[in-house]
Amino acid sequence: MIDTKLLEILACPACRGDVEYDAKHEKIICTECGRQYPVREGIPIMLIDESEEPPRVD
């Protein structure tokens, strides 16, 4: 689980958008660009190189 106070100060490093925590998949997801950042052992890895781009919808 990620502390809600930490989520309030985190921002997406790619676009500076707000983020939310997906507990089921243990990922931090940007609400603006959709990038997904992994959470490992309770620590958000907020690096663009470690992120996944959102799935494309055609």
Secondary structure, 3 states (H helix, E strand, C coil): CCCHHHHHHCCCCCCCCCEEEECCCCEEEECCCCCEEEEECCEECCCHHHCECCCCCC
